[in-house]
Amino acid sequence: MIERFHCKTLNKSITVIVEITVMLLLFSVSCSKGKKELIEVSTNPEKDYTMKATEVNTLISDSGITRYRIQTKTWLVYGNAKEPHWYFPDGIYVEKFDTLFQPEASIQADTAYYYDKKGLWRLVGNVSVESLNGEQFDTSELFWDSKAEKVYSDKYIRIQQKEQIITGIGFESNQDMTKYTIRNSQGVFPIEDEQPHSETGVETDSLRAVKRTLDSSNMQKSGQGVKPTYKGLPIDTLK
């Protein structure tokens, strides 16, 4: 009973990883490895997982060539919950290699959820997607609806293209990240004007961009002016 459940669950989990990589980044994967722990009886299906895999780190071959890497410290399956889902509390990272084993696309997040019945992925915390065309998408939360075939977020997003960086609030894209719309654009900046990311996250880049583009009338004048602010706080305190 447990072994049959184990195989079915693992195969289903593998399919889910295939979906996110194919549809979101044009990836495709076929297996996963790691230590597994199965729970046969659950007293609280909303809190007790039915499968646990730890230290998952595997290379995936396609036609005899190593093309993918999947890494996650913890993979929990809540198969008996009212809304069955998969949970990656310690983050997830998927990488695609070219034929020379060089990385060409990737996706990572601090936390990830997958809701089976809805076909919905939710990526939370330092979400970073690097697409096959070289564009990088950074945000704090990202959803991928496989049934609606779209990717979206209502959070601050930063898109780095080859020659410029676009920032805004709210984002929607097709599922291969090639056609997208930013709902509330905050600006477009040349690459040379963008500062490196700080440890505080992607929003700090926006603060720095705002600081650079403030009108001179908002700067201190003769020691009596008003310092530029963001969300009510002096920008200099938000470095």
N, C-alpha and C positions, 0 to 999 in steps of 0.2 A: 504494500500500500504506500509506504513512504517513498520507496524507490521509484515507483511509477509516478507519484506526485512530483518528485524531484526532477525527473526527466522532463515532464510536461512543463513545469514551471521554468526550468532553465531554458528550454527551447523557446518558450514564449518571451522570456526576458531577452534572449538573443534577437528575436524578431523585432522587439522594441528598439534595441540599439541599432539594428539595421535601418529602421525607419528614420530615426532622428538624423543619422549620418547621411543617408541617401537624400532625404527630402530637404534637409536644412543646409547641408554642405556638399551635396552630391557624393556622399560617402556610401559605402556598403560594407557590412561586416557579417561574419557568419558564426562566430563562437565566442565564448568567454570563459576565463579560468579564475580560480580562487578557492579559498576555503569556504565550504558550505555548512550551514547549520539549519536543520529542518525542525519545525515545531509541529507535532501531530495534532495536539489538542490546544485550542485557544480559548481562554476564559473570557477575554475581552478582545473581540476581533478588531476593534478600532485602535487598540494600543499594542496588541501582541502580534508580532510578525509571524508569517508562516514559512518564510525562508530568509536566511541571512548568508551573504557571501562577503568575505573580507579579503583585503589585500589583492584585489583584482588587478592584474597587470599582464596583458597578453598582446602578442603580435599576431596579426591575422594575414594569411596568405590568400592571394587571388591569382588563380592560374599558375601556381607555383612561385609567385613573386610576393614578398612581404610588402603589404600596402598599408596596413592600419595598425594603430596601437590604441588600446583602451585601458584606462587607469581609473580606479576608484578604491578608496580605502574601505568603504562600507556600502553594501547594497542590500536593502531590506525590501521584502515583498509582503504586502498586507493583502493577501488573497481572499480573506474572509470578511474584510471590512465592508461596510454598507456601500462605500464607493471604492472598490479595489484599486490599489495603486502601488507603484514602486517608489522607493524613497532612497535618495543618495545623500545622507546627512553630512558627509565629509567631502563632498565635491565630486565632480566627474570631469574627465579629460579624454577627448578623442582626437587622434591625429591621423592624417592621411599622408602617405609618402609617394613620391614619384618613383620611376623605375630605377633610379640611382640611390634610393633610400634616403632622399632628402625631403624634409617636411614641405608640403605645399598647401595644406589647409588644416584648420583645427577649430575646436570649440571647447570651452571650459566654463565652469561656474562653481561657486562655493557650495551650492546646494541644488539638487534637482529632484523633480517629482514627475511621474508619468501616471495619468489617469486613463486606465485601460478602456473603459466604456466610452469616454468622450474622445479618445484619441488625442489627448491634450498633454503637451509637455510644458512644464513651468520651470524655468531656470532662474535662480535667485542668487544675488551677491557676486559682484565682480564678473559679470557675464562678458565673455570676450569671444567673438566669432571672427575668424579669418577665412574669407572665402577663397575659392579657387582663382578668382580674378585679382586677388591681392588686396582687396578692401578689408578693413578691420572695423568691426562694430563693437562698441563698448557701452554697457548700460548696467543698471543695478537689477533689472528684472526683465525677462523676455519670455513670451509665450509662443508656442508653435502649435497651431490647430491643424492636425493632419487631415481632418475631414473637410475643413473649409479651405485647406491648402494655402494657409497664410501664416505669417510670422508678425507679431505685433508687440508693442509696449506702450505704456502711458507714462514712462519715466524719462528722465534726461538720457539722451543718447548722443554718442560721439561717433562719427563715421570718418575714418581716415582713408582718403583716396590717394592716388599717386601724387597729386600736386596740391591738394587742398584738404582741409578738415571742415566738416559740416557738423554743427551742433544744434540741438533742439529738444523740445519736450513732446513726446508722442511720436510713434513710428509705426508704419505698417508696410509689409513687403510680401511679395510672392515667396513661396517656400524655398526657392533656390537663391534668394537674396540678390537677384539681378535687377529687379524693378521695385523701387520703394518710394515712399512718401514720408516726409517729416511734417507733422501737423503744425507745430509752432516753432519755426526755425528761429534760432538765436543768432546765427551768423555763419559766414563762410570765411575761413582764414587760410592764408598760404601756409604750407608746411613749415617754412622757415620761421614763421611767427609763433608757432605752437611750442610750448614748453614741455619737457618730459613729464610723464605722469608722476604724481607724488603718491606716498603711501596712503593718503586719505581717500583716494578713489578718483573716478573720472570727473566728478563734479568740480574738483579743484581746477581742472583745466579750464572749465567754463568761467570760473571766478577770475582766473588770470587773464583770460581773453577779454572779459568785461573791463577789468582794470586797465588794460592796454588801450581800449577804445573809448574810455570815458571822455566826455567833452571837457575841455580845459576849464569851463566855468564851474565844474564840480570839484576842481582841485583847490587846495589851500592857496589863498591869495593874500600876500603880505601878512601871513600869520593869522588872518582872521577868517579865512574861508572854511568851507565844510569839506571834510574828508569824504571820498567816495565810499559808499556803503553797498552791501548786498544782503538782502533779507534783514535789514535793520542793524547790521553789524559792520564796523569798519573793515574794509577789505584787508587791510594790513594785518588784522588779527586772525584772518582766516587762512594764512599761508600754511 
